């Protein structure tokens, strides 16, 4: 017997009891009322469903999807979409749910005359979180948004010095020197073309779905450039840690990595720069370090314990998928080549990732482009084109604040 049936059976017995034992004391109507009240308390009547008719009503209804109701902001969300987009309200605005915000025909300084849709503010803010989920570089780096396309950040080049002097001797003059770090935002972009039929028949909102994919791809590209990018070496827009001026490079003592190599890496930077530093390495690199032991026979890798994350010789680390496992670095390439890299330093202070603008999505059904000697037209081919753009600057403030070990 189901739980509902058992409750109803008990209530039925209660009704009979009321009718038989209290009939002489109270009226039958009173007894009926007692029984009905008992049923109402056990199974309150459901309210009649009223479908929302306006976008505001849809979003107001969405607040109720959260555990504890809309007045419980600290409660967990009831679904994966809720956790991703900050609740059903955020998701409905991100996926538009049929209530799209149409942009003006002229996009201000962009010079575009085509119509389209701009991603809502809620989704733009959420994209930063998606990028953090896709790549640890947004957790490692110092994220400093830019309000203009170019800016200068002062940085100290040299420190002051002091010395002992005789009682009447001259005091030495000393001053710190300063320079400037110039940041210039560069643009990443992608255009995705979909047929109108696919957009109409798809079971998911493709604009929101593709926005996730592009955000993840852009985050991985930021990670790659920030760690191993090179302007002259690889044609990238920025030099990453690997190509930063002043980087402390550590070489393996033997043909394969050893505990001494890891020690040399961790002590390759000065104490001020190394305090609170983290390691960044590939999964292939971590696999090699799992087998290493110190001079007392203890493994240098320690598994997580409670709230303490896993460490390499008591140093926290992040796995970065964009660090290659097939470096070939000239004289450092021992027998067989194919090296991977481990970086150490205070990424949260000296590696700057500076977004100029949030991820922007523009949708057009009128766009066209040249394809060889012919023109592709979204309008003529019943297509919808989605353009994703993100502007960011990636800069290493102090190359000497980092160490790098290429190993196998």
Order of alpha helices (4+ residues) and beta strands (2+ residues): alpha-alpha-alpha-alpha-alpha-alpha-alpha-beta-beta-beta-beta-alpha-alpha-alpha-beta-alpha-alpha-beta-alpha-beta-beta-beta-beta-alpha-beta-beta-beta-beta-beta
